[in-house]
Amino acid sequence: MDERIELSFEEALRELDQQVERLEGEELTLEEALTCYARAQSLLAHCQQLLATAELKLERLSLDDLPEPGQ
């Protein structure tokens, strides 16, 4: 699924939790379950991308704090 998600990490994680609860707790038709699962997969990928971006930023900040060679 190629949908673009414009949510913050917290919003996407909250919606992901809701989708998982729906899949685990509700009596869904096959089509509803597939739609819910696809949305959960998209949200998961979005959260993973946001976390990877945050990790890169932290690594760059850590590198900026290192002393220059020869100092």
C-alpha positions in Angstrom: 0.0 0.0 0.0 1.4 3.3 -1.0 -0.6 5.7 1.1 1.2 8.7 2.5 0.7 9.2 6.3 1.0 12.7 7.7 0.9 11.8 11.4 3.3 12.5 14.2 4.9 9.4 15.7 2.6 9.5 18.8 -0.5 9.8 16.6 0.5 7.0 14.3 1.4 4.8 17.3 -1.9 5.5 18.9 -3.8 4.6 15.7 -1.7 1.5 15.2 -2.7 0.4 18.7 -6.3 0.9 17.8 -6.0 -1.1 14.6 -4.4 -4.0 16.5 -7.2 -3.9 19.1 -9.7 -4.0 16.3 -8.1 -7.0 14.8 -7.8 -8.8 18.1 -11.2 -7.9 19.6 -13.8 -7.2 17.0 -15.7 -9.6 14.7 -14.6 -8.2 11.4 -15.5 -9.4 7.9 -12.6 -10.7 5.9 -12.5 -7.4 3.9 -12.6 -5.3 7.0 -9.8 -7.3 8.5 -7.7 -7.0 5.4 -8.2 -3.2 5.3 -7.4 -2.9 9.0 -4.3 -5.0 8.6 -3.1 -3.0 5.6 -3.6 0.3 7.5 -1.7 -1.2 10.5 1.2 -2.2 8.2 1.3 1.3 6.8 1.3 2.9 10.2 4.0 0.5 11.4 6.2 1.4 8.4 5.6 5.1 9.1 6.6 4.7 12.8 9.7 2.8 11.8 10.7 5.5 9.4 10.2 8.2 12.0 12.3 6.3 14.5 15.1 5.7 11.9 15.1 9.4 11.1 15.3 10.3 14.8 18.2 7.8 15.3 20.1 9.4 12.5 19.6 12.8 14.0 20.9 11.6 17.4 24.0 10.0 15.8 24.7 13.3 14.0 24.3 15.2 17.2 26.6 12.8 19.0 29.2 13.1 16.2 29.0 16.9 16.5 29.9 16.6 20.2 33.1 14.7 19.5 36.4 16.7 19.7 38.2 17.3 16.4 41.1 15.0 15.8 44.4 16.4 17.2 42.7 18.5 19.9 
